[in-house]
Structure formats: C-alpha cells, structure tokens
C-alpha cells in the first residue's frame, strides 16, 4: 500500500466531516443569519440620518437611539390608532350581524323560493359538528399561537439590537473590516459600503413614494364610497402594502373591505376589485419605473430580482433583493471596461426618414397607382441621399455615378459641355 494513501483517506474523511458540520450549522443558524441580513439593510437605511446628526456634534449612539425612538413612536401610534378603529368597527359589525343575516335570508327566500328563518339558521350553525370541532382545535392551538407571538417578539428585538449596533458602530465596524485588508482592497470595500447606503436609501425612497401614491388613490375611493375613517385607511393601505412583503397587499385590503362591509356589502366588492386592479397596475407599471429611476436598475432586472429573492429567502428576499442587486450592479460597473458602440443600424436601430415613414409612403403609392400623377418614379427619389436641394430653388445636380443622357454630354457646372467623358474617364478634363 502506498505511504500517501492513509493520509489521503484521513484528509478526505476530515473534509467530509467538516462539510457535514458546516451544513448542519448553516441550517441551524439560518434564522439568525436572516435576522442579521435584515438588520444590516435596516442600518444602511438609517445611516444617512445618523451620519447627518453625528456630523453636527451629537454622539453616534445617541443619534441612532433618537432615530429608532422616532420610528418606534410612529409605529406605536399608527398601530394604536388602527387598533382602536378596528375594534370599534368589529363591535358595530357584531351588533349589526342579525340585520345582515336577515337581509341575506330575505334575498335567498325571494330568489330560490325557500322558507328560511334566522333562528333556524342560527340554531343549525351553533349545533353543527364543524363548529364544535373548530372550537376544540382553536382551544388546543392557543398555546401554539402564544408561543409564535413570543417567538416573533424575540425575533423583532434581536433584529432591532443588531440594527442598532450596525448603525451606532458603523465607523468602528468599517475600521475593523479594513484593518485586515491591503490599502487597495480597503478603498474597494469603502466604495461598496457607500454604494450600498445610496441604493438602500433610494429603494426606501421609492417605497415611500409608492406608499404615498397608493394611499392617495385608495383614499379617493374610500371617500367617494362614503367609508368612515378614509384618511386612516388610506395610510394603512399605503404603508402595509409597501413595507410588508408578500402578504402586505392582502393585509392592506382586508381591513378596508371589512369596514366597507359594515356600510354596504356591495362596497366591499368594489374595494376588492379596486385593490386587485391597482395592485396589477403597481406591479407591472408603477413599481418597475420608480425603481429604475431611484435605484437605477432596469425594470426587468428589478422584477426578476424580486422573484429570485422570494424563491431564495421568501418574504425577506423580496424585501432586500432590489437594494442588494442594485448595490452589486453599481459595484461591478466600476470594474467593467466599456467601449464605444459602432454606428450600425443593427445596434442603433433604423433611423426615421425626414419625409416620413417608408411604409406609409409605399401604402400611399399603392393607393394612388403607378400611372397617376404625383407618384415618384422609384423609391430612390424619396431617399434623402438622392434629393439634394440647391440654393435658389434650382434643380438638384445629378450624381457623378448616375447614367448620363444626351450621348454622354455632361455639364461641368461652368456652362461648358464635355462630350465623351463619362464618370470612369481618368484623363485630364478640358478647362481644368
């Protein structure tokens, strides 16, 4: 047996063991890594505000805490306002439920010629097997829901803690990262950091602008339908649909539909139709164009990055995919050498003719017919290369390579005719 074989087998086993251990640790730490990623982009988003206050004499930790405090106060006030509004509407809906049920039973009896009553429907629903099973399952799932709520709160606190340290210790983190790199690499890392801050800020700006447009559009609809709390509902739809990925649209539309149902059930249908139509308009027209202007990436790239991010990391990937792709594209653009593009119609596209579209010209010639007056003798007569207007309205001079008439007689432009000199004669010309 060769002497190197046992050593090679031990090395291979160690590599396999390290790979298995790394895979196991990665799957165990996936949640933590996702929280760190979200916290990093959140720190990049508040970096301009923190740097602005820090440049004016405030300590960086205090500036970061002030920014977080403002965000938390706004979020708490918004949730409190909407919670009180939602509680009042649910109470009104429960009080008016018998009236809605009576109107529904009346419509069913008149349409299908049945003889239903509200008391019979209520009794059959309360004593049904599926309702009893649902109550038992809900009672057993209370502990699961409580555990999920506590886990979500702990995850939120972890995310905020990482984001605070990333933003407050940003310069120290950059110094620690640059201290293990050569000077040339340090410049590249700092440039990538600046690009990431700029693109993340642009992405949040575009999201805020789309939230404003969405809120105004839905407010106009709610006000036209006479739905109560129209301004608060407009703010709810704008913020939730833009800053909660994947399920934000459904959460944003559910609350206005519920409140519209308390006014008129048909109003809920109108709200649902408007939410669906506006969402398609936003996804395929508004969002790609705004993202292309603020983050400076192509609309198709933005749309594809959202799909890829959702497939890789779910809702988190949909949220951070656009700023991540924009940062990567801007960073790589500095290292890609570009050249001037050749002036070729296959690259630049066909140039429009001054006289109009050639297709329309051919259609006009076909409609006039070949023997009607006003029809040009050939397509070359319409080409700008063969029509050169001379000063004073004179007729254009013939081209040198065009066939000569009158036995090859040609005017030299000075009133002298020369005979027998075609365009291919290379001898000296008389008079020159």
C-alpha positions, 0 to 999 in steps of 0.5 A: 500500500502506498505511504500517501494513501492513509493520509489521503483517506484521513484528509478526505474523511476530515473534509467530509466531516467538516462539510457535514458540520458546516451544513448542519450549522448553516441550517441551524443558524439560518434564522439568525443569519436572516435576522442579521441580513435584515438588520444590516439593510435596516442600518444602511437605511438609517445611516444617512440620518445618523451620519447627518446628526453625528456630523453636527456634534451629537454622539453616534449612539445617541443619534441612532437611539433618537432615530429608532425612538422616532420610528418606534413612536410612529409605529406605536401610534399608527398601530394604536390608532388602527387598533382602536378603529378596528375594534370599534368597527368589529363591535358595530359589525357584531351588533349589526350581524342579525340585520345582515343575516336577515337581509341575506335570508330575505334575498335567498327566500325571494330568489330560490323560493325557500322558507328560511328563518334566522333562528333556524339558521342560527340554531343549525350553525351553533349545533353543527359538528364543524363548529364544535370541532373548530372550537376544540382545535382553536382551544388546543392551538392557543398555546401554539399561537402564544408561543409564535407571538413570543417567538416573533417578539424575540425575533423583532428585538434581536433584529432591532439590537443588531440594527442598532449596533450596525448603525451606532458602530458603523465607523468602528465596524468599517475600521475593523473590516479594513484593518485586515485588508491591503490599502487597495482592497480597503478603498474597494470595500469603502466604495461598496459600503457607500454604494450600498447606503445610496441604493438602500436609501433610494429603494426606501425612497421609492417605497415611500413614494409608492406608499404615498401614491397608493394611499392617495388613490385608495383614499379617493375611493374610500371617500367617494364610497362614503367609508368612515375613517378614509384618511386612516385607511388610506395610510394603512393601505399605503404603508402595509402594502409597501413595507410588508412583503408578500402578504402586505397587499392582502393585509392592506385590503382586508381591513378596508373591505371589512369596514366597507362591509359594515356600510354596504356589502356591495362596497366591499366588492368594489374595494376588492376589485379596486385593490386587485386592479391597482395592485396589477397596475403597481406591479407591472407599471408603477413599481418597475419605473420608480425603481429604475429611476431611484435605484437605477436598475432596469425594470426587468432586472428589478422584477426578476430580482424580486422573484429570485429573492422570494424563491431564495429567502421568501418574504425577506428576499423580496424585501432586500433583493432590489437594494442588494442587486442594485448595490452589486450592479453599481459595484461591478460597473466600476470594474467593467471596461466599456467601449464605444458602440459602432454606428450600425443600424443593427445596434442603433436601430433604423433611423426615421426618414425626414419625409416620413415613414417608408411604409406609409409612403409605399401604402400611399403609392399603392393607393394612388397607382403607378400611372397617376400623377404625383407618384415618384418614379422609384423609391430612390427619389424619396431617399434623402441621399438622392434629393439634394436641394440647391440654393435658389430653388434650382434643380438638384445636380445629378450624381457623378455615378448616375447614367448620363443622357444626351450621348454622354454630354455632361455639364461641368457646372461652368456652362461648358459641355464635355462630350465623351467623358463619362464618370470612369474617364481618368484623363485630364478634363478640358478647362481644368 
